[in-house]
């Protein structure tokens, strides 16, 4: 019986190439990993309804808190100026108040108010 001549020559496994980046943070008490994959597209659809309602409620409570409850070690005049700057920089209509915007404004108006708070 003739011998079958064949050899097993395994090919190396294909290299897996990741087109994005990976970041590893080895912290003192914990570590974290972040992975960015440009092939994956995630769309931002805004905040969930629950998150938006929570933010609206908390910002209203904070901005309407009694002075000096809003910010420690801030005078009444400084607090009033802070709130006026938020309203002014958010480019709200003259007829709408910051309270109205936080209660009933659009999501984009809410996010703009939050952005202005972070800026000031």
Secondary structure, DSSP 8 states (H G I E B T S, - for coil): ------------------SSEEEEEE-SS-EEEEEE-TT---------HHHHHHHHHHHHHHHTS-TTTSSTT--HHHHHHHHHHHHHHTT--TT--HHHHHHH--HHHHHHHHHHHHH-
